[in-house]
Amino acid sequence: MSWIFLATIGQLLNAVVAFLDKYIVSDENALPRPFVYAFYSCILTGFWGVIYFFGYIPGLTDLGMPSFGNVQSPTIQVIGMSFLAAYTFFMALVSMYDALKRAEAVNVIPVIGAVSALATFAMSYLFLGTPLTVNFMWGVIVLSLGTLLVAQTIPNRSIVLNVLHSGVFFALHFVAMKGLFVETSFDDGFFWSRVSFVVFALSLLMVPSYYEKVFSQSKKTSKKTGVIVIATKVLAGVAAFLILKATDLGDVAVVQALDGLKFVFILAITIVFGTLLPDSAVSHEPRPKEVLRRVLYVAVIAVGYLILFL
C-alpha cells in the first residue's frame, strides 16, 4: 500500500508545518491575523502548479509526477468542485490558525485531526459511496479514538467551535478533492484545484474590508517573516501533494485517519527539539506525567495504524 507510505511522509512534513504555523500566528511581529495568513496560504498553495513543468523531464511522469499533457479543458463539474475545494480549505485554515493563535499545537492539531477523520469517514460513505473493509473500518475507528485521547486537554469553550469547524471543513475539502479525482484524473484535478485556490483568494480582495485586512497587515510584515512563510508553505505544499496523491490512489477516509500520525511526530519533535523551539511555538513547562500519558495514547494510534495492514 504505497499510498499509505505517501500519506505518512506527508503527515511528518505537516507536523513540522504545525510548529511553524503556530509560531507565525502567535508572534505579533509575524502574521497575527489568521485570515491574512490563510489568504497567503491559498495564494502560495496555488503556485504549486509549477510542479507540472517537471513532467517534461524524461522518466518523472512514470514515477507519478503530473504532466501538462494530462490537463484538459475543465467541465462545469470540475470548476465547481475545484472552487468548493478552495473554499473549504480556506475556511478550515482560518479556524485552525485562530485556534493555534490561542492554544498549543499539541492540543489543537490532534482534535482537528480526529474530527476531520470521523467526518471524512461519514462523508465518503454518504457522498462517494466508498466501501470499506472491516479492517479498514476498525483502523479508522482506533486511529480516530487515539487522536482524540492524545490531546493533553480538550480545548476551552472559546476555541472548541474553531477546532470543530476546522475539522469538518478539512473533511469537506478532502472529500471534494477525492470527488474531483474521480470526476476527472489526478493530474487534471490537481491543476484546476490549484488555479481555483489562487482565483478564490484573489477574489477576496474585491471585498473592501478583506482588502484592508490583507494589505494593512502585509505592510507590517518583515522580510524575515516573509521568508519563513514561504518556506512553511513550500513544506505544506509538498505535504499536500503527497497526501492528495495518497487520496487519489487510496481511500480518503483512511488517509484522513492517518492524520493521527501527525501527533506522533509532533510529540517526538516536542521531546527531542523542545528546548530549541521558540516560546511562541511550544510550551517549555516540564510536564513528565502528561508526556507519559501522551506516549500511552500514541500506542493506541500505533495499533490503529497496524490494523490497516492486516
N, C-alpha and C positions, 0 to 999 in steps of 0.2 A: 504494500500500500504506500507507494511513493508520495501520494498526496498528503498522507498524514505526516510524513517527514517534512514536506514543504511547509505545512501549517505549523509544525513545531519550531522550525527555524524562524518563521515569521513571528511567532509569539516571543521568541528570545529577543528579537530586534524590538518588538513592541514593549518589552519590559524596560529596555534602555530608553526608549522614547517616552515612557511614562514618567521617568525621573526628570528627563529634560523638559517635558511639558509642565510638570509640577514646578520646576524652577522658573520657567518663563512666566507662568501666570501668577506666581507668588511674589516674584521680585518686582517691586514697584518701579524699578528702573528699566524693566523689560517691557512686556506687554500685559499689563494687569487686567485689561478688559477681555474677557472670554470671547465676546462677539468679534472683536478685531482679530484675535488670534485665529479663530475659526475661519474668518474671511481669508486670511493669508494662507491658511492650511489648505483650503479648497483651491486657491489660485496655484499654489506650488504643486499640489497633487495633480492638477490638470496638466502641468508641464511634463508629466511622465510619459506623454505621448512620444517624446523623443526616443524612447526605447525601441520604437519601430524602425529607426534607422539602422540599428544593429542587425536587423533582419537581412540587410544587404551583404553582411559578412557571410561567406560560404560556410555552411555547416551548422550555423547557430539556430536556424529555423528547425532543424531536425532535433535540436535539444529543447524545443519548446519556446524559443524566442519569437514573439509576434512579428508579423510581416505586413507591410502595406498592401501586399498582393491579396491578402485575405479580407481587406476592408472594402465594404460595399456601400452604396448609397443607402442611407437609413430609411426604413419604413416608419410610419406614424407610431407603430408599436414600439420600435426601437428608440425613437426620440422620446416618447412618453416614459418608458421605463428608465431611460438614461437620466432624465431630469428628476424622476422620482428617487433614483439612487443618489443623485446630488443633493436634493432637498433633505432627505432623511439623514444623510451623512453629516450635513452642516448642522442640523438641529441636534443630532447626537453629540457632536463636538462641543457646541455651545454649552449644553448641560454638563458634559463631562468636565470641561475646563472650569466652569463655575464651581463644581463640586471640588475639583482639585485645588482651586484657589483657597478653599476654606477647610480642607481636610487632607490628611496624609494619603499619598498614592496607595500605600499598603492597605488602607481601609476602603478607599473608593473603588479602585480598579477591580478587586475580586467580586464585589457585589454587582457592579455593572456587567462583568463577565457572566455571572450566574444568571442575571435577569435576561441578558442577551441570549444565552444558551437555551434557556427554557422557552423564551418567546420564539426563537428561531425554530425550535423543535415543533412547537404548536403551529406556527405559520407555514412551515414547509409541508406539514401534513395537510393543512387545510387548503392552502393555495397552490401548492406544487404537486400534491398527490404523491409525495415521496414515501415509498415503502421502506421500512427499516427492519433489519433482522432483530431477533430477540437480544443478541449480544450487543448490537449497536444501541438498542434502546436502553439496556442496562448500563452501558458505558456512558451514555448521555446523562442518565439519572444520577449515577455515582459521581461523575465529574461535576455536575451542577451542584450536588449536595456538598461536595468537598470545597467548591468555590465559595459557597455561602458560609460554610463553617469557618473558613480560613480567615475571614475578616476579623481583625482584632476586636472591633466593636461595631455594632450597627450604626451607620451614620445618624447624627441627630436629626430632629424633625425639620430643621431649617434647610437641610440638603437632601433629605431622603427622596423628595419628589424629583430633584435633579438627577439622582442616581437611577431611579426607576425610569424616568423619561429617556435618559441616555441609553439605557439597556434595551428598551423597547425599540427605539429608533435605530440603533445599531442592527438589531434583528431585522427590522424592515429594510434597511439598506442592503444587507447581505442576501436576503430573500429576493429583493428586487434585482440584485446583480445576478443571482442564480437564474432567475426567470429570464433575464436578458441573455445569458449564455445559452439557455435552452431555446430561446426565440431565434437566435442567430448563431454566432460562434464566439469563442473566447476572444480571438483577435479583433473581430468586428465590434463586439460588445464592449471590450475594454477601451478601444479607441474612442467610441462615441460617448462613453461614460466620462472619459477624461475631458473631452470637449465640453460636455454638459456641465462639469464642475466649474470650469472657467467662466462659461457664459452665465451660469446661475449666480456665481459670486459677483461678477461684474454688474449684473442686473440689479443687485442690492444697492449699488451706488446711485441708482435712479431715485431712491428714496432719500430726501434731503437729510433727515436725521441720521440715517445709516452712513451717508457720505461724510457728515461732520464727525461721527464717531471714528471712522477709519482714518481720515486724514489728520484730525487733531491728535490722535494717538500716535500716528506714524511720525509726526514731526518731533515727538518726544523720544523716539526710539534711537538708540545709539547704533553705530556701525557694528560694534561687537555683538549686540543683541541680534542684529540682522543676520550676522554670520551664524550665530547659534540657531536661530530659527530655520535658516536654510539647511544647515547640517541636520537638524532634527527632522525636517520634512523629507530630506533625502532618505534617511533611515526609515522613516514611516512609509515612504513610497516603496522602498524595497520590500518591507514587511507586507504592505498591502498587496503588492504584485504576487508574492508567494502565497498569501492566504487566498486571494481571488483565484489563482491558478489551482490551488487545492480545492476551492469551492467548485470550480468548473469540472475537475476530474472526479471529485468525490461527492460526499453528502454534506449539504450546507449545515444541517443540524449538528453533525459530528464535528465539523470544522469549527463551528462556534463553541461547542462544548470544550474543545481543546484550548479555548481561551483561559481555562483554569490553569493551564501550564504556565501562563504568564506570571501567575503569582509565585510559582516555584522559582522562577528566575528572579523575580523582584525580591523574594526573600533571600536568595543567595547573594544578590548584589548588595542588599542591605547589610547582611552579616559580614561579607568579605570587604566591601568598599565603603561601609557606612561612615567611618571616621574621615574619609576623604571627600565625601559629598557635602555640599553647602547646606546650611541650616534650612534654606528655603526649599530644598529638595527632599530632605528626610529628617526625622526627629532623631537626635543623638542621645535621648534619655535612655539609659540602660534598663531593659525590662526582660530579664532572663526567663521568668515564668511565662511571659507572653510569647517569647521566641520559641520555647519548648512546645507551647500549645499550637503555635503555627506549624511547627515541624510535624506534629501529630496529624494535623489536618491535611498537610501535604501528602501524608501517607494515603489518605482517602482519595486524593486526586490521582496518585500513582496507581492505585487499584483500578480506578475508572479508566485510566489510560491503557492499562494492560488488558482490560476486558475487551477493548476494541480489536485486539489481535487474536482473540480466542475463536 
